[in-house]
Amino acid sequence: MPIHVPININGLSAREFEELDYRVMGHAYASQNELGRLCDECAYQADLKARLFADGFRSVFTEAPITIAYRDFTKRYFLDLTVDDALYELKTDSTLVGEHETQLFNYMFLLGIQRAKLLNFRPLKVQGRIICTSLTQEQRRQFTVDASRWADLTPNCSSLHQIMLELLQDWGAFLDFALYQEALVYFLGGSMNVERQVELRREVVPLGRQRMLMHAPEIAFRITAYTEDQNHIESHLRRLLAVTNLKAVQWINLNHAKIEFTTIQK
């Protein structure tokens, strides 16, 4: 996979991670006790780095870049905190939510590691959550494609389908769907050519405009990552299509290792 990280991060066993994490959490609690709960994330990040260095850790990095590429498309992320071979993602939110886990899983899959940890400094006590996966880089490339309900309505639809398959073959599945979407928009001509404000109207009642991604005249596309209730989601996509002047929506759903291509037409 075309990915570059300027630091080495090797996978830790559960026991190795637990032993290292015990020391890191002591400093996380101390940081919150001294700084309080209301600082921005960058303050805890800098404070933790200093405390870990003072404790004898020598491989401590903040904002280490991680770059993924395909052809001339590149995307760069920044890792909040790495301590030896452990990855930590820092938050200052009321509580940890699914989106935080999705973000950390994305980093873990890119790095090829199987455990990392979320740290949230806003609650009364530092909230920590270890995130684990058994997926390997090889397993992420063992995906299946269901295109039984897909129709190439235009040559651009064929291009959309092909580019998505190429990204999956190069990067594997399970990454954040927003990454695949950003790459698709890039290869389809960029946001200036793809993003459109589409008028919504229920019969004669105007409902305003909504941003949609368009790869062909009167045809939009939607990338999602639903693992259940796809029929329910499809019904709502049909309702959305019904109040536009579009002819179809091409829907690509990343259902773990099953990639679902669906054409929804009026």
LOMAR-622326 format. One record per residue (C-alpha): x, y, z; residue number from 1; residue in one letter. Coordinates in steps of 0.5 Angstrom, whole numbers, plus 500, padded with zeros to 3 digits. Layout:
R   x   y   z volum voti
R   X   Y   Z   NUM    A
...
END
This chain:
R   x   y   z volum voti
R 500 500 500     1    M
R 503 507 498     2    P
R 503 510 505     3    I
R 509 514 508     4    H
R 510 515 516     5    V
R 517 518 518     6    P
R 517 514 524     7    I
R 517 507 526     8    N
R 511 504 529     9    I
R 511 496 530    10    N
R 505 492 533    11    G
R 505 491 541    12    L
R 502 485 544    13    S
R 496 486 549    14    A
R 501 485 555    15    R
R 506 490 552    16    E
R 501 495 550    17    F
R 498 494 557    18    E
R 504 495 561    19    E
R 506 501 557    20    L
R 499 504 557    21    D
R 499 504 565    22    Y
R 505 509 565    23    R
R 502 513 560    24    V
R 495 513 564    25    M
R 499 516 570    26    G
R 501 522 566    27    H
R 495 523 563    28    A
R 491 523 570    29    Y
R 497 528 573    30    A
R 496 532 567    31    S
R 489 533 567    32    Q
R 489 534 575    33    N
R 494 540 574    34    E
R 491 543 568    35    L
R 484 542 569    36    G
R 479 539 564    37    R
R 478 546 560    38    L
R 484 546 556    39    C
R 484 545 548    40    D
R 487 538 546    41    E
R 494 541 544    42    C
R 495 543 551    43    A
R 494 536 554    44    Y
R 498 534 548    45    Q
R 504 538 549    46    A
R 504 537 557    47    D
R 504 529 556    48    L
R 509 529 551    49    K
R 514 533 556    50    A
R 512 529 562    51    R
R 513 522 558    52    L
R 520 525 556    53    F
R 521 527 563    54    A
R 519 519 565    55    D
R 525 517 561    56    G
R 521 515 554    57    F
R 525 517 548    58    R
R 521 515 542    59    S
R 515 520 543    60    V
R 512 524 538    61    F
R 506 529 537    62    T
R 503 531 530    63    E
R 507 525 526    64    A
R 504 525 519    65    P
R 502 519 515    66    I
R 501 520 508    67    T
R 497 515 503    68    I
R 497 516 496    69    A
R 494 513 489    70    Y
R 497 516 483    71    R
R 497 523 484    72    D
R 492 524 489    73    F
R 495 524 496    74    T
R 492 525 503    75    K
R 496 527 510    76    R
R 493 525 517    77    Y
R 497 527 523    78    F
R 498 522 529    79    L
R 496 526 536    80    D
R 501 522 540    81    L
R 506 516 539    82    T
R 509 513 545    83    V
R 515 508 543    84    D
R 510 503 539    85    D
R 503 505 542    86    A
R 499 510 538    87    L
R 494 515 542    88    Y
R 489 519 539    89    E
R 487 525 544    90    L
R 480 528 545    91    K
R 477 534 549    92    T
R 469 532 548    93    D
R 464 531 553    94    S
R 464 524 551    95    T
R 467 519 546    96    L
R 463 517 541    97    V
R 463 512 535    98    G
R 466 517 530    99    E
R 472 518 534   100    H
R 473 510 534   101    E
R 472 510 526   102    T
R 478 516 526   103    Q
R 483 511 530   104    L
R 481 505 526   105    F
R 483 509 520   106    N
R 490 510 523   107    Y
R 491 503 525   108    M
R 489 500 519   109    F
R 494 505 515   110    L
R 499 503 520   111    L
R 498 496 520   112    G
R 497 496 528   113    I
R 492 492 532   114    Q
R 491 496 538   115    R
R 491 503 540   116    A
R 487 508 545   117    K
R 483 514 545   118    L
R 484 519 551   119    L
R 479 524 553   120    N
R 481 530 557   121    F
R 474 533 558   122    R
R 470 529 563   123    P
R 471 529 570   124    L
R 476 523 570   125    K
R 480 522 564   126    V
R 476 517 559   127    Q
R 480 512 556   128    G
R 478 507 551   129    R
R 483 501 548   130    I
R 481 500 541   131    I
R 483 493 538   132    C
R 482 489 531   133    T
R 484 483 529   134    S
R 484 485 521   135    L
R 491 484 518   136    T
R 493 488 512   137    Q
R 492 482 507   138    E
R 485 481 510   139    Q
R 483 488 508   140    R
R 484 486 501   141    R
R 480 480 501   142    Q
R 473 484 500   143    F
R 467 482 495   144    T
R 464 486 490   145    V
R 456 486 489   146    D
R 454 490 483   147    A
R 448 486 481   148    S
R 444 492 482   149    R
R 449 497 478   150    W
R 448 500 472   151    A
R 453 504 468   152    D
R 448 510 466   153    L
R 453 514 463   154    T
R 461 513 461   155    P
R 462 517 467   156    N
R 458 512 471   157    C
R 463 507 469   158    S
R 469 511 471   159    S
R 466 512 478   160    L
R 465 504 479   161    H
R 472 503 476   162    Q
R 476 508 480   163    I
R 473 506 486   164    M
R 475 499 485   165    L
R 482 501 484   166    E
R 482 505 490   167    L
R 480 499 494   168    L
R 485 494 490   169    Q
R 490 499 492   170    D
R 488 501 499   171    W
R 484 495 501   172    G
R 477 496 505   173    A
R 475 498 512   174    F
R 478 505 511   175    L
R 474 511 513   176    D
R 469 512 507   177    F
R 471 520 507   178    A
R 478 518 504   179    L
R 475 514 499   180    Y
R 470 519 497   181    Q
R 475 525 497   182    E
R 479 521 492   183    A
R 473 520 488   184    L
R 472 527 488   185    V
R 479 529 486   186    Y
R 479 524 480   187    F
R 473 526 478   188    L
R 475 533 477   189    G
R 475 536 484   190    G
R 470 539 488   191    S
R 469 545 483   192    M
R 466 540 478   193    N
R 463 535 483   194    V
R 460 539 488   195    E
R 453 542 486   196    R
R 447 545 490   197    Q
R 441 541 488   198    V
R 434 544 488   199    E
R 429 540 492   200    L
R 422 541 491   201    R
R 416 537 494   202    R
R 411 538 488   203    E
R 410 545 488   204    V
R 413 547 494   205    V
R 420 549 494   206    P
R 425 546 499   207    L
R 431 550 498   208    G
R 438 547 496   209    R
R 442 541 498   210    Q
R 449 540 497   211    R
R 450 533 493   212    M
R 456 530 489   213    L
R 455 529 481   214    M
R 459 525 477   215    H
R 454 526 471   216    A
R 449 531 468   217    P
R 443 529 473   218    E
R 446 523 476   219    I
R 449 524 483   220    A
R 453 519 487   221    F
R 453 517 495   222    R
R 459 514 499   223    I
R 456 511 505   224    T
R 459 505 510   225    A
R 453 502 513   226    Y
R 453 495 516   227    T
R 446 494 517   228    E
R 439 497 515   229    D
R 441 498 508   230    Q
R 434 497 505   231    N
R 432 503 510   232    H
R 437 507 508   233    I
R 435 506 500   234    E
R 428 508 502   235    S
R 431 515 504   236    H
R 435 515 498   237    L
R 429 514 494   238    R
R 425 519 498   239    R
R 431 524 497   240    L
R 431 523 489   241    L
R 424 524 489   242    A
R 424 531 491   243    V
R 430 533 486   244    T
R 430 534 478   245    N
R 436 528 478   246    L
R 435 522 474   247    K
R 439 517 479   248    A
R 443 516 485   249    V
R 449 512 484   250    Q
R 450 509 491   251    W
R 457 505 494   252    I
R 456 502 500   253    N
R 462 500 504   254    L
R 459 494 508   255    N
R 466 492 511   256    H
R 469 487 506   257    A
R 463 487 502   258    K
R 462 493 497   259    I
R 455 494 495   260    E
R 454 498 488   261    F
R 447 500 487   262    T
R 444 504 482   263    T
R 437 508 484   264    I
R 433 511 479   265    Q
R 426 515 479   266    K
END
